[in-house]
Amino acid sequence: MRPVTAVILLLASYLLSRVGLVDLIGKGYNAMSYVFTAIVVFPLLTVGVYRLRGHAMAGRDA
């Protein structure tokens, strides 16, 4: 069973090297950065600005 596992892992590593594992990982991190920006940064900016402007407006009325 071990030789079969070794051959499978060897073939998988060969295929990954032909595809370009470093490029594939780089593209994955690039995509994750866009998702992070969409999920965290944009809502933080919009809600933060809204809250800051809301508090500033409430302070002017007083």
Summary of the structure (lengths in Angstrom):
residues: 62
radius of gyration: 24.6
end to end distance: 78.5
largest distance: 79.0
contacts: 118
relative contact order: 0.06
helix: 95%
strand: 0%
